[in-house]
Amino acid sequence: MAGAAGVLHGAADHAARFESKAATREPALVKWTILALSLSFFAVFLLLPLVAVFVEALRKGWETYIAALVEPDAVAAIKLTVTAALISVPLNLVFGVAAAWAITKFEFRGKHLLLTFIDLPFSVSPVVAGLIYVLVFGAQGWFGPWLSDHDVKIIFAVPGIVLATVFVTFPFVARELIPLMEAQGREEEEAAVVLGARGWQILWYVTLPNVKWGLLYGVILCNARAMGEFGAVSVVSGHIRGLTNTMPLHVEILYNEYQFAAAFAVASVLALLALVTLVIKVWVEHKAGAAGAEA
Amino acid sequence: MASSGNRVLPGFGLSLGYTLVYLSLIVLIPLAAVFLKASSLGVAQFWDVVTSPSVVASYKLSFGASLLAAAINSVFGLMLAWALVRYSFPGKRLVDALVDLPFALPTAVAGIALTALYAPNGWVGQYLEPLGIKVAFTPLGVLVALIFIGLPFVVRTVQPILEDLDTEFEEAAVSLGADRWQAFRHVVFPTLMPALMTGFAMAFARAVGEYGSVIFIAGNIPMVSEITPLMIITKLEQYDYAGATAIAVVMLVFSFALLLLINGLQTWTAKRTGRAR
């Protein structure tokens, strides 16, 4: 629900439309008060923390910064984070396309309930998301005894981290695609059927090209959350250095050991990832806006 | 509701089947585990856990700070959305893009950054300390973190409604003799109201479950600045799985209720503004 609420709104500046008319224009004093209050709030609560990450990261110079990133535990954390994202994002991508196809191309009973269920992981606390897998796969969980008999480790191991990541990023792609495909309607796909296209051909050549920008945005948002997840992963990880520490968990350990410069150095890589995500978002909106203007 | 006979497009069984299996395996069955585990606790034992003094103190902090943060975000989020839609100012596109930062920035990163800012010797904290205001390691710090993560929910639900709002309504109000404030109060605001409430509820729901950005700045002082998700972690670290599960059930029931409320609010927004959900 977070991303779906209105991410693909136009980027063009329409403010002139309001400011040119007396009926939709506020007195200058009101305008400047609103601007001053809202932008100060923005600066203090959003901009300042972002700036702080980079300044703190470089406080002890580039040498310390680089050293914090190439240290073996940091490298292991980066590798694990990338691995978890590489598994969970494609899984949720396939799910998102399947769910959007079923929900937008057909009518069936219980569709509303299904939509609510897809949203569930957004409203579950990350800590609870981790806990549910501990209850299923942990030593005292449903499959715990069976798993330990067969020497399979899920909790406090990589599979648990992947599962928790899949859970917290579950709705992202579906939630971006469903409103888009709903708006596209079914005519183009139905025309393709009449022209003799098969199911997979319709999906590949008709549906996906129509929603590619929304799909891309869903994927990058999913990826950002997958790489940055903390609470859920923290519960299932066991915090074994070099083995089950993801980048956010590595940041926590360094921070708790008062290695602030190193903690912020690793954090700055994650912050850069967030900034790249936002840049792609703006670019995707621009592309989607251009495509919308052509249509 | 169409019958299965007139489906033109292929793939209904496969796509819906896959969706249901995947949903059940990843979300529904593991969530059911929480309720099953909790039901193995007796009613009295369950009640003891979820009403123990430290847990009740954590509810007060989590729910209180989350409500306050959502309220503050509603006020400033509405102003920010208004500024982004109605005014031109330098750097506007940058501000617009960065509003989504809390969605994209890992919570642990936000947590340590906010702590660095508001710690007694931090960038902001050193100026607040002489005034007697302590932010980091107090409930006020929890509030600051929850404001950070909740802001985009309000801005991003209100902004598209504000963009779609036709100027004709305000012009009509003015031609009927309304001043600018009356036009806002009686024409614009009622249209924005459902979206604003949706944004409030989303920010609140997210804040109650939030963990990563809060635990660094909260200081986690027992009975003072421990949030409810932390109580679950604490129980887990003591291998008290039943206790952790009981608190999780309370949080889940609350989340489900809020989710239903948000769905209802979104339907209301759609009706009020004619927008598709």
Interface residues (C-beta under 8 A of the other chain):
Chain A: M1 A2 G3 A5 G6 V7 H9 G10 A11 D13 H14 A15 A16 R17 F18 E19 K21 A22 A23 T24 R25 E26 P27 V30 K31 I34 L35 L37 S38 L39 F41 F42 V44 F45 L46 L47 L48 P49 L50 A52 V53 E56 V94 F95 A98 A99 W101 A102 I103 K105 F106 E107 F108 R109 L114 T116 F117 I118 D119 L120 P121 S123 V124 S125 P126 V127 V128 L131 I132 Y133 V134 L135 V136 G138 Q140 G141 W142 L163 V166 F167 F170 P179 E182 A183 R186 E189 E190 V193 R198 G199 I202 L203 L221 A224 M227 G228 E229 F230 G231 S234 V235 M247 P248 L249 V251 E252 Y255 F260 A263 F264 A267 L270 A271 L273 A274 L275 T277 L278 V279 K281 V282
Chain B: M1 A2 R7 V8 L9 P10 G11 F12 L14 S15 L16 Y18 T19 L20 Y22 L23 I26 V27 L28 I29 P30 L31 A33 V34 K37 F76 M79 L80 W82 A83 V85 R86 Y87 S88 F89 K92 R93 V95 D96 A97 L98 V99 D100 L101 P102 F103 A104 L105 P106 T107 A108 V109 A110 I112 A113 L114 A116 L117 W123 V124 V144 I147 F148 L151 P152 F153 R156 T157 Q159 P160 E163 T167 E170 E171 A173 V174 S175 R180 A183 T198 G199 M202 A205 R206 V208 G209 E210 Y211 G212 F216 P229 L230 I232 I233 L236 Y241 A244 T245 A248 M251 L252 S255 F256 L258 L259 L260 I262 N263 Q266 A276 R277
